[in-house]
Amino acid sequence: MPLPTRAALDAVPAYRQGRSAPAGASKLSSNESPHPPLPSVVRAVSERLTSINRYPDMSAAALRDDLAARYRVDPALVTVGAGSVEIASQLIHAVAGEGDEVMFAWRSFEAYPSLVRIAGATPVAVPLNADHAHDLDAMLAAITPRTRLIFVCNPNNPTGTVVSADELEAFVAAVPHDVLVVIDEAYVHFDRTDSFGAGIELFRRHPHVAVLHTFSKAYGLAGLRIGYAIAPAEIAESQRKVAVPFGITDLAQAAARASLAAEDELSVRIDEVVAERERMLTLLRDAGWPAVPSQANFVWVPAGERTAELEMLLREGGVITRAFPGEGVRISSGSTVDIDRVTAALLTDRKEATV
């Protein structure tokens, strides 16, 4: 007889990692940085290797001080976790439980509904609008007395669309102050619109806003798992209560601090990723695919019934992507070599179509 498990977990799918790439192919399935770690980051991590027999600072005090100074906030308002996924989980557990609702746009970050169900709360998914962006009016209309938290993924994953600073301001102002609004800015460094940095400014002006950032994308630390939030004092305190003890390794903390000190170098890399994103968008549209303009480090192609066709076309060209069956394909912005492979695959398809 099998051992009993929580019945609620029957509705929770296991998180699906981006498909790995075989040797010689381009892995554009996980929105990772195409660049290797900066030398200064490698040195910072190497210097900590001789002390990995010791537990890390569970509070990540030095890193939190760095972040607090950068954003001009009290260090007590900064919380850390093992990537943006754990930070999102902390925020949910801090405010929601059985009988409560957590809202988000859909499609958006794939982990949201699972994290909500694991916390025992009810996920409320509000469909995106016709432009593949957040439908803020519909989200406001979906608020009930049970709503405890609303995620706004900005730029949105997987569509790359953004909510403008003015729209976000109006939305936050309209949300009741007993509902936490989390601006998930995991991809904010790639945003070239007026929404860049809007989350922090909203946090300063509104008492029910938290902002989520990660070191996995622009900073290139996906393998070390570290993210952070800036949240109201009572939320931050509750986050620390539900956080996994010692969840942030000493190596991750050292790498994050070194990355913050090397942002000028990183900005050059970010600009390269943005340039390749724009090139890929043009390539896809020229090839007849309905690619959506993006402010993240990927491009969304809502291919619908042709999703499998596009995924296979790119895979045969040595490009591994993230497909959402029947909906579309998300293609990360990689190096020049990676996007050259995308180009070659698309050109091959056009040549075959004319034969």
C-alpha positions in Angstrom: 0.0 0.0 0.0 1.5 3.4 -1.0 2.3 5.9 1.7 -0.2 8.8 1.8 0.8 12.2 0.5 -0.9 15.6 0.5 -3.9 15.4 -1.8 -3.4 19.1 -2.7 -0.1 18.1 -4.4 -2.0 16.1 -7.0 -2.7 19.4 -8.8 1.0 20.6 -8.6 3.1 19.6 -11.7 6.8 19.2 -11.2 8.7 22.3 -12.4 10.0 21.6 -15.9 13.6 22.8 -16.5 14.6 24.1 -19.9 15.7 21.4 -22.2 19.4 20.7 -22.3 21.4 21.1 -25.5 23.5 18.4 -27.1 27.2 19.2 -27.9 27.5 21.8 -30.6 23.9 23.1 -30.2 22.7 26.4 -28.7 20.7 26.2 -25.4 18.2 29.0 -25.7 15.6 27.3 -23.5 16.3 28.8 -20.0 17.0 32.5 -20.3 20.5 32.1 -19.0 23.3 34.6 -19.7 25.4 33.4 -22.7 28.5 34.9 -21.2 30.9 33.1 -18.8 31.3 34.6 -15.3 33.4 37.8 -15.0 37.0 37.2 -13.8 36.3 39.3 -10.7 33.3 37.1 -9.8 35.3 33.9 -10.3 38.1 35.3 -8.0 35.5 36.2 -5.3 34.1 32.7 -5.4 37.5 31.0 -5.5 38.6 32.9 -2.4 35.7 31.4 -0.4 36.3 27.8 -1.4 38.6 27.1 1.5 35.9 27.9 4.0 33.0 25.8 2.6 33.3 23.6 5.7 31.5 26.4 7.6 27.9 27.5 7.4 27.2 30.7 5.5 25.9 33.8 7.1 22.2 32.9 7.1 21.2 36.6 7.1 23.5 37.5 4.2 24.2 40.7 6.1 27.0 42.1 3.9 25.1 41.5 0.7 21.9 43.0 2.2 23.9 46.0 3.3 25.2 46.4 -0.3 21.7 46.2 -1.7 20.3 48.6 0.9 23.0 51.1 0.0 22.3 50.7 -3.7 18.6 51.3 -3.3 18.7 53.7 -0.4 16.6 51.5 1.9 16.9 50.0 5.4 18.7 46.7 5.3 15.9 45.2 7.3 13.7 45.6 4.2 16.0 43.4 2.1 15.5 39.7 2.0 17.4 37.0 0.1 16.6 33.6 -1.2 17.8 30.8 -3.5 16.8 32.6 -6.7 13.6 34.5 -7.6 11.6 31.2 -7.2 12.4 30.9 -3.5 11.8 34.7 -3.0 8.4 34.3 -4.7 7.6 31.3 -2.4 8.6 33.3 0.7 6.3 36.2 -0.3 3.4 33.8 -0.8 3.9 32.0 2.4 4.3 35.3 4.2 0.8 36.5 3.4 -1.3 33.6 2.0 -2.6 30.2 3.2 -5.7 28.0 3.1 -8.7 29.9 1.7 -6.6 32.8 0.4 -6.1 33.8 -3.2 -3.0 34.8 -5.1 -3.4 36.4 -8.5 -1.2 36.6 -11.5 -1.5 37.1 -15.3 -1.5 34.0 -17.5 0.6 33.0 -19.2 3.3 34.3 -16.9 6.1 32.8 -14.8 5.4 29.0 -14.9 6.1 28.5 -11.1 3.5 30.9 -9.8 0.5 28.5 -9.8 2.5 25.6 -8.3 4.0 27.8 -5.6 0.6 29.1 -4.6 -0.9 25.6 -4.4 2.1 24.3 -2.3 1.3 27.1 0.1 -2.3 25.9 0.4 -3.7 29.0 -1.3 -5.8 29.3 -4.4 -4.2 30.5 -7.7 -6.2 33.0 -9.7 -4.9 33.3 -13.3 -6.1 36.3 -15.3 -5.6 35.9 -19.1 -3.3 38.2 -20.9 -4.8 40.7 -23.3 -4.7 40.5 -27.1 -1.2 42.1 -27.1 0.2 39.3 -24.8 0.4 41.8 -21.9 -1.1 42.1 -18.5 -4.8 43.0 -18.6 -4.8 45.3 -15.5 -8.5 46.1 -15.7 -9.4 42.4 -15.6 -7.0 41.9 -12.7 -8.6 44.7 -10.7 -12.0 43.2 -11.4 -10.8 39.8 -10.2 -9.8 41.0 -6.7 -12.0 39.5 -4.0 -12.0 39.7 -0.2 -9.8 36.6 -0.2 -7.1 38.2 -2.4 -3.8 38.5 -0.5 -1.2 38.9 -3.1 -0.9 39.9 -6.8 2.2 39.2 -8.9 3.0 41.5 -11.8 5.8 40.0 -13.8 7.4 43.0 -15.5 8.8 42.3 -18.1 6.6 39.3 -18.3 7.9 35.8 -18.7 7.4 34.2 -21.3 6.0 37.1 -23.5 8.5 39.8 -22.8 5.8 42.5 -22.6 5.9 45.3 -20.1 3.4 47.4 -18.1 4.3 51.0 -18.5 5.3 53.0 -15.4 2.1 55.1 -15.5 -0.1 52.1 -15.9 1.6 50.3 -13.1 1.2 53.4 -10.9 -2.5 53.5 -11.5 -2.9 49.8 -11.0 -1.1 49.8 -7.6 -3.0 52.9 -6.4 -6.3 51.0 -7.2 -5.4 47.8 -5.4 -6.6 47.8 -1.7 -3.8 48.4 0.7 -4.3 45.1 2.5 -3.3 43.3 -0.8 0.4 42.9 -1.4 1.5 43.8 -5.0 4.7 42.1 -5.9 6.5 43.6 -8.9 8.6 40.7 -10.2 11.5 42.4 -12.1 13.6 39.3 -12.8 14.3 40.7 -16.3 14.3 44.4 -15.6 17.9 45.0 -16.7 16.9 44.2 -20.3 14.0 46.7 -20.3 14.5 49.8 -22.5 11.2 51.4 -21.7 10.0 53.9 -19.0 9.0 50.9 -16.8 12.7 50.3 -16.0 13.1 50.7 -12.3 9.4 51.4 -11.8 9.1 48.8 -9.1 11.5 50.5 -6.6 9.8 53.8 -7.1 6.4 52.3 -6.4 7.8 50.6 -3.3 8.8 54.1 -2.1 5.4 55.6 -2.6 3.0 52.8 -1.7 2.8 50.8 1.5 1.7 47.5 -0.1 4.4 47.0 -2.7 7.3 44.6 -2.8 9.9 44.2 -5.6 11.6 41.0 -6.6 15.0 40.8 -8.4 17.4 38.0 -9.2 21.1 37.6 -9.9 20.3 34.7 -12.3 19.7 36.6 -15.6 21.6 39.8 -16.2 24.3 39.0 -13.6 24.9 35.5 -15.0 24.7 33.6 -11.6 21.9 31.2 -12.5 24.0 28.2 -11.3 24.5 29.7 -7.8 20.8 30.5 -7.1 20.4 33.9 -5.5 17.7 36.5 -5.6 16.3 39.2 -3.3 13.3 41.3 -2.5 12.7 44.7 -1.1 9.5 44.6 0.9 7.6 46.4 3.7 9.0 45.7 7.1 6.2 43.3 8.3 6.5 41.3 5.0 10.3 41.1 5.1 10.1 39.9 8.7 7.6 37.2 7.8 9.8 36.2 4.8 12.7 35.5 7.1 10.5 33.2 9.2 9.6 31.1 6.2 12.9 31.1 4.4 15.0 27.9 4.1 17.7 28.2 6.8 21.2 28.6 5.3 19.5 28.6 1.8 22.0 31.1 0.4 25.5 29.7 0.2 28.6 31.7 1.0 29.8 31.3 -2.6 26.5 32.8 -3.9 26.8 35.7 -1.5 30.4 36.4 -2.6 29.5 36.2 -6.3 26.5 38.5 -5.8 28.6 41.1 -4.0 31.3 41.0 -6.7 28.7 41.3 -9.4 27.2 44.4 -7.8 30.7 45.9 -7.9 31.2 45.1 -11.6 28.0 46.5 -13.0 29.9 48.6 -15.6 31.3 45.5 -17.1 28.0 43.7 -16.9 26.2 46.5 -18.6 28.2 45.9 -21.8 27.1 42.3 -21.8 23.5 43.2 -21.1 23.6 45.6 -24.1 24.9 42.8 -26.3 22.0 40.5 -25.2 19.5 43.3 -26.0 21.1 43.8 -29.4 20.8 40.1 -30.2 17.3 40.0 -28.9 16.3 42.8 -31.4 18.1 41.0 -34.2 16.3 37.8 -33.5 12.9 39.6 -33.3 13.5 41.0 -36.8 14.7 37.6 -38.2 11.6 35.8 -36.9 9.2 38.4 -38.2 11.0 38.5 -41.6 10.6 34.7 -41.7 6.8 35.1 -41.2 6.6 34.1 -37.5 4.4 36.3 -35.2 7.2 37.3 -32.8 6.2 39.7 -30.0 8.4 42.8 -29.2 10.3 42.0 -26.0 11.9 43.9 -23.2 13.4 40.7 -21.6 16.3 38.5 -22.7 14.1 36.3 -24.9 11.5 36.5 -27.6 8.1 35.0 -27.5 6.5 33.5 -30.7 2.8 32.8 -30.2 2.8 30.2 -32.9 -0.4 28.4 -31.7 -0.9 25.2 -33.7 2.5 25.7 -35.4 4.4 25.6 -32.1 5.7 22.1 -32.6 6.7 23.0 -36.1 8.8 26.0 -35.0 10.4 24.1 -32.2 11.4 21.3 -34.5 12.7 23.7 -37.2 15.0 25.3 -34.7 16.0 22.1 -33.0 17.0 20.6 -36.4 19.1 23.8 -36.8 20.9 23.2 -33.5 18.8 25.6 -31.4 17.1 24.3 -28.3 14.1 26.4 -27.2 11.3 26.4 -24.6 8.0 25.3 -26.2 4.6 25.6 -24.6 2.5 23.1 -26.6 -0.3 24.7 -28.6 0.7 28.2 -27.4 4.1 29.3 -28.5 7.9 29.1 -28.3 10.2 31.2 -26.1 13.6 31.7 -27.5 16.3 33.1 -25.2 18.6 35.8 -26.5 22.1 34.2 -26.7 25.4 35.1 -28.2 26.0 36.2 -31.8 26.8 32.6 -32.6 23.6 31.4 -31.1 21.5 33.9 -33.0 23.4 33.1 -36.2 22.1 29.5 -35.7 18.6 30.8 -35.4 19.1 32.7 -38.6 20.5 29.7 -40.4 17.5 27.6 -39.3 15.0 30.1 -40.4 16.7 30.7 -43.8 16.8 26.9 -44.4 13.1 26.8 -43.8 12.5 29.6 -46.3 14.7 28.0 -48.9 12.8 24.7 -48.6 9.5 26.5 -48.8 10.5 28.0 -52.2 11.7 24.7 -53.7 
